[in-house]
Amino acid sequence: MATLPRAGSVRFHELHTHVWRGNRRMGSIVTAYDVEYIEIYTSDQRKTTDYFVSSMGFQEKARCRTGALDSILLRQQDIQLVITSGAGTADFLAAHGDGIADIAFACEDPLAAREGALAAGARDLTSGNPAGPAVSGFGAVRHTLLKRSAGRPHALPPGRDWIASPERAAQDGTTTELRLLDHIAVCLEGGTLHDTVRYYIDGFGFEEYSSEYVAVGEQAMDSIVVRSPSAGITFTIIEPDSTKKPGQIDEFLERNGGPGVQHLAFLVDEIIPAVLEFESRGVEFLQTPGTYYDALAERIDNLDEAIADLRKTNVLADRDEWGYLLQLFTRSPYERRTLFFELIQRHGAQGFGSSNIRALYEAVERARAATS
C-alpha cells in the first residue's frame, strides 16, 4: 500500500488504523473463497508474457484463441495469470490501457454465487463470457465465477480451446518462488468505498478485516481491507478523500480511466535475494531514499535482516502488533503507469505497510534538509 510521496507536498501525517476483532462485518453466506485466475488485457502480449516468464519465473501452460481473444495461461504455484490480447480487448485498452479485466473467483456453486452478487447490486455479465457465469466488480473489472471445491487443484479456465504448451525447464539461476497472491490493491473514486465494501460483504460473504485513514498534508485516502473467510481472496480497497487536494490515487484514476487494480502483491519467503534476482532479470523496482534507513532502527527493532541489506535492495519495513513485514514495489511496466507489482515477506505481520507512507515522507524531508 505504501508509495513515495512527492517531496515538498506534505506538511503533516495522520494515520488512523482499525483492525476488526470480535464482531466483524461479514456476509451471511460465503460464495467465493479463492482467486481462480487473473486476466490481464494487453496491447503487447509477447512483452507482457516475457515479463512474467523471464523476469518473475512464471511458466507458460497453455494457449488458446477464442473468437476475438488470444490468450496465454501462466502459472506459478497456485497463481494463475491469463494474458490476453486481440480485437476483443480493444475497447478496454482504449479506455484503461493495459490492466486487469477479470478477477475470477473459485466457488462451490457459481450459479448461487451469481445470484448472491446480483442481489447485492451486481450487473450480470454472463452473456458473451465463454467461461460461464460472470458479474461486475469495480470499474471495468468483472468476476468470472468458476466451480472448484476447496482443496482441489487449479484447472484450465473453462470455455476456451486450450492447447497445452511444451514443458520448459526452469531458467538457469531461478531460485525465487512466488508463494501465493498475498493481496490485490484496488483504487476507487472518492465516495464509493463503503458501497463497494458492502457489495463484497453482502454479495460474496467477505468480511471486513481492517480500515485505515491516512492524511498526508493536504492529501488523504481512506481504505478498507475485505477478504474471504478462507483468506484466499484479499482486497485492499482505497479511495481518495474528495474533500482534500488530489493525490496519487486521483492520478491513478485519471491514468486508468476510472477505478481498477493498482497492484498485485506476491508473497515471497526471502525478499532480499528475490529483489536481487528479479533485478538481474530486468525487473525495475522503486528507489528508496537513503535517509529512510537512517531512522529505520528507531522505528523497527529486532529485525532478522541487516539494515545494510535492506538499504542495498531498497526494501521497506513495517511493524504491527503481530510482527513485521518487508515489501518493495516494482515500477509499472505499462505505458500508462497504472498496474504494478509488489513483493512482500511477512514475519507475522498482518498489515499492508501503511506506516511506510509517513516514513518515506520524513526520509525525503531529511534528504532535502541535508542538501539545502
C-alpha positions in Angstrom: 0.0 0.0 0.0 2.9 2.4 0.8 4.1 4.6 -2.0 6.5 7.5 -2.0 5.0 11.0 -1.6 6.4 13.8 -3.7 9.0 15.9 -2.0 7.6 19.2 -0.7 4.0 18.2 -1.0 3.5 17.1 2.7 3.4 19.1 5.9 2.0 16.6 8.4 0.9 13.0 8.6 -2.1 11.4 10.2 -2.9 7.7 10.3 -5.8 6.0 11.9 -5.9 2.2 11.8 -8.6 -0.2 13.0 -8.2 -3.9 12.8 -11.5 -5.6 13.4 -11.9 -8.1 16.2 -14.9 -9.8 17.6 -18.0 -8.8 15.6 -16.5 -8.1 12.1 -18.8 -7.1 9.4 -19.3 -10.2 7.2 -21.8 -11.7 4.8 -24.1 -14.4 5.9 -23.4 -16.7 3.0 -19.9 -17.3 1.7 -20.0 -17.9 -2.1 -16.4 -17.2 -3.2 -13.3 -18.5 -1.5 -10.2 -18.2 -3.8 -8.8 -16.4 -6.8 -9.0 -18.8 -9.7 -7.1 -16.6 -12.1 -6.4 -13.0 -13.1 -6.8 -12.0 -16.7 -4.7 -9.1 -18.0 -5.6 -7.4 -21.2 -2.5 -6.1 -23.0 -1.6 -4.4 -26.2 1.7 -6.3 -26.4 1.1 -10.0 -25.4 4.7 -11.1 -26.2 6.2 -8.4 -24.0 3.8 -8.9 -21.1 4.2 -12.7 -21.2 8.0 -12.3 -21.3 7.9 -10.0 -18.2 6.2 -12.7 -16.1 8.0 -15.7 -17.5 11.6 -14.4 -17.9 11.6 -11.9 -15.1 9.2 -13.3 -12.5 9.5 -17.1 -13.0 6.0 -18.0 -14.3 5.7 -20.9 -16.6 3.6 -20.9 -19.7 1.0 -23.7 -19.5 -1.4 -23.3 -22.5 -2.5 -21.1 -25.3 -5.9 -20.6 -27.0 -7.8 -18.4 -29.4 -11.4 -17.8 -28.7 -13.3 -15.6 -31.0 -11.5 -12.2 -30.9 -9.4 -13.1 -27.9 -5.9 -14.6 -28.0 -4.8 -15.9 -24.5 -1.8 -17.4 -22.8 -2.1 -19.1 -19.4 0.8 -18.7 -17.0 1.1 -20.4 -13.6 3.4 -20.3 -10.6 2.4 -22.3 -7.5 -1.3 -21.5 -7.2 -1.1 -18.2 -9.0 -2.7 -18.3 -12.5 -2.5 -15.4 -14.9 -4.2 -15.2 -18.3 -2.5 -12.8 -20.7 -5.0 -11.8 -23.4 -4.8 -9.6 -26.5 -6.8 -9.4 -29.7 -9.6 -7.3 -31.2 -11.9 -8.2 -28.2 -9.7 -6.2 -25.9 -9.7 -3.0 -28.0 -12.4 -1.1 -26.1 -10.9 -2.0 -22.7 -7.4 -1.0 -23.8 -8.6 2.3 -25.3 -10.4 3.3 -22.1 -7.9 1.9 -19.5 -4.7 0.8 -21.1 -3.0 -2.5 -20.2 -4.5 -3.8 -17.0 -6.6 -6.4 -15.2 -10.0 -7.1 -16.8 -11.1 -10.2 -14.8 -10.5 -11.5 -11.3 -12.1 -14.9 -11.5 -13.4 -16.4 -8.2 -13.4 -20.1 -7.3 -16.8 -21.1 -5.9 -18.6 -24.2 -4.7 -21.7 -23.1 -6.6 -21.1 -20.5 -9.3 -24.8 -20.0 -10.0 -25.6 -19.4 -6.4 -22.6 -17.0 -6.3 -24.0 -15.1 -9.2 -27.5 -14.8 -7.6 -26.0 -13.6 -4.4 -23.9 -10.9 -6.2 -26.9 -9.8 -8.3 -29.0 -9.5 -5.1 -26.2 -7.2 -3.8 -26.4 -4.9 -6.8 -24.1 -6.5 -9.4 -24.6 -6.4 -13.1 -24.9 -9.8 -14.9 -22.1 -10.1 -17.4 -22.7 -13.8 -18.2 -23.8 -13.2 -21.7 -20.9 -13.5 -24.1 -18.5 -14.7 -21.4 -17.1 -18.0 -22.6 -16.2 -19.2 -19.1 -19.8 -19.1 -17.8 -21.4 -17.0 -15.0 -19.8 -13.6 -14.5 -20.8 -10.4 -12.6 -19.5 -6.9 -12.4 -16.8 -6.0 -9.8 -15.5 -2.4 -9.7 -14.9 -0.2 -12.7 -14.4 -2.3 -15.8 -13.3 -5.3 -13.8 -15.5 -8.4 -13.8 -15.6 -11.6 -11.7 -16.0 -14.8 -13.6 -17.4 -17.4 -11.2 -16.0 -20.9 -11.6 -16.7 -24.2 -9.9 -13.8 -25.6 -7.9 -14.1 -27.3 -4.5 -11.8 -26.2 -1.7 -8.6 -28.3 -1.7 -8.9 -29.2 -5.4 -6.1 -28.1 -7.8 -6.5 -25.3 -10.3 -7.7 -26.4 -13.8 -7.5 -24.7 -17.2 -10.1 -21.9 -17.3 -13.2 -23.4 -19.0 -15.0 -22.3 -22.2 -11.8 -21.9 -24.2 -10.0 -24.4 -26.5 -6.7 -24.5 -24.7 -3.7 -26.2 -26.3 -1.0 -27.3 -23.8 2.3 -25.6 -24.2 5.5 -27.6 -24.3 7.1 -28.2 -20.9 10.1 -26.0 -20.4 12.8 -26.4 -17.8 13.2 -23.7 -15.2 15.5 -20.8 -16.1 19.1 -21.2 -15.0 19.7 -19.3 -11.8 16.0 -19.2 -10.9 15.6 -19.7 -7.1 12.8 -17.4 -6.1 9.3 -18.7 -6.0 6.2 -16.5 -5.6 4.4 -18.4 -2.9 0.9 -17.0 -3.3 -1.1 -13.9 -4.2 -1.0 -12.0 -0.9 -3.5 -9.3 -1.8 -5.0 -7.2 -4.6 -5.0 -3.4 -4.2 -7.9 -1.6 -5.8 -8.3 2.2 -6.4 -11.9 3.6 -6.4 -13.3 7.1 -7.0 -14.0 9.2 -3.9 -17.2 8.5 -2.1 -17.6 4.9 -3.4 -15.6 2.9 -0.8 -18.3 1.9 1.6 -20.8 0.9 -1.0 -18.1 -1.3 -2.7 -17.1 -2.9 0.6 -20.8 -3.6 1.3 -21.1 -5.2 -2.1 -18.4 -7.7 -1.4 -19.7 -8.5 2.1 -23.3 -9.0 1.0 -22.6 -10.4 -2.4 -19.8 -12.9 -1.7 -19.7 -13.4 2.1 -16.4 -11.5 2.6 -15.5 -10.0 5.9 -14.2 -6.5 6.8 -10.7 -7.1 8.1 -9.3 -3.7 8.8 -9.7 0.0 8.0 -7.3 3.0 7.7 -7.4 6.7 7.1 -4.2 8.3 6.0 -3.8 12.1 5.8 -0.6 13.4 4.3 -0.5 17.2 4.2 -3.4 18.4 2.0 -4.0 14.9 0.6 -5.7 11.9 2.2 -7.0 8.5 1.4 -9.4 6.1 3.1 -9.0 2.3 2.8 -10.8 -0.9 4.0 -9.5 -4.4 3.6 -12.0 -7.1 2.8 -11.2 -10.8 2.5 -12.9 -14.1 2.1 -13.1 -16.1 5.4 -10.7 -18.6 3.8 -8.2 -15.7 3.3 -7.9 -16.9 -0.4 -9.2 -13.5 -1.6 -7.9 -10.3 -0.1 -8.7 -6.8 -1.5 -7.2 -3.6 -0.1 -9.7 -1.1 -1.4 -8.6 2.6 -1.4 -10.4 5.8 -2.2 -9.1 9.4 -2.1 -10.7 11.8 0.3 -12.5 14.1 -2.1 -12.5 17.0 0.4 -8.7 17.1 0.1 -6.4 18.1 -2.7 -5.8 15.4 -5.5 -3.0 12.9 -4.8 -1.6 9.7 -6.0 -5.0 7.8 -6.0 -6.5 10.6 -8.1 -3.6 10.3 -10.5 -4.1 6.6 -10.9 -7.8 7.1 -11.6 -7.1 9.6 -14.3 -4.4 7.5 -16.0 -6.6 4.3 -15.7 -9.8 6.0 -16.9 -11.6 5.2 -13.6 -11.4 2.5 -10.9 -9.2 -0.5 -11.3 -6.5 -2.7 -9.9 -3.5 -0.7 -8.8 -1.2 -3.6 -7.9 -0.9 -7.3 -7.2 1.2 -8.3 -4.2 3.1 -11.6 -4.3 4.3 -13.3 -1.1 7.9 -14.5 -1.0 9.9 -16.4 1.6 13.1 -14.2 1.3 12.6 -10.8 -0.2 16.3 -9.6 -0.3 17.5 -12.4 -2.6 14.2 -12.2 -4.5 14.8 -8.5 -5.3 18.4 -9.1 -6.4 17.4 -12.0 -8.6 14.4 -10.2 -10.2 16.6 -7.1 -10.8 19.2 -9.3 -12.6 16.3 -10.4 -14.9 15.2 -6.9 -15.7 12.5 -6.0 -13.2 12.7 -2.3 -12.2 11.9 -1.5 -8.6 11.1 1.9 -7.0 14.1 3.5 -5.3 14.1 4.4 -1.6 15.9 7.5 -0.2 18.9 6.5 1.9 17.7 8.7 4.8 14.7 6.2 5.2 17.2 3.7 6.6 18.9 6.2 8.9 15.7 6.1 11.1 14.7 2.5 10.5 16.4 1.1 13.6 14.4 3.6 15.7 11.1 2.7 14.1 11.6 -1.1 14.0 13.8 -3.2 16.2 14.7 -6.8 16.3 14.8 -7.3 12.5 16.3 -10.6 11.4 17.6 -8.8 8.3 20.6 -6.4 8.3 19.6 -2.8 7.6 22.5 -2.6 5.2 21.0 -5.3 3.1 17.6 -3.6 3.2 19.3 -0.3 2.1 21.2 -2.1 -0.7 17.9 -3.5 -2.1 15.6 -0.5 -1.3 13.3 -2.9 0.7 10.8 -1.2 3.1 9.9 -2.5 6.6 6.8 -2.0 8.7 5.7 -3.5 12.1 2.3 -4.1 13.7 1.3 -5.9 16.9 1.8 -9.3 15.4 5.2 -8.9 13.8 6.9 -7.1 10.9 6.8 -7.2 7.1 9.2 -6.3 4.3 8.0 -5.0 1.0 9.1 -3.4 -2.3 7.2 -2.2 -5.3 8.1 -2.5 -9.0 7.8 0.3 -11.5 4.8 -0.2 -13.7 6.0 -1.9 -17.0 3.0 -0.4 -18.9 2.7 2.8 -20.9 0.1 4.4 -18.7 2.0 3.6 -15.5 -1.0 2.1 -13.8 -0.7 -1.6 -12.9 2.4 -2.5 -10.9 3.5 -5.3 -8.6 4.7 -5.8 -5.0 6.9 -8.4 -3.3 6.1 -8.9 0.3 7.7 -11.0 3.0 5.8 -11.5 6.3 7.3 -12.1 9.7 4.0 -12.5 11.4 2.7 -9.0 10.4 -0.9 -8.9 9.2 -1.0 -5.3 7.9 0.0 -3.9 4.5 2.7 -1.4 5.2 0.8 1.8 5.5 3.2 3.3 8.1 5.8 3.5 5.3 3.9 6.4 3.9 5.0 8.6 6.8 8.5 7.1 7.0 9.1 7.7 3.3 7.9 11.3 3.5 10.1 12.0 6.5 13.1 10.4 4.7 12.5 12.7 1.7 12.3 15.8 4.1 15.6 14.8 5.8 17.3 14.4 2.4 16.0 17.9 1.4 17.2 19.4 4.6 20.6 17.9 4.2 21.1 19.4 0.8 19.5 22.9 1.5 
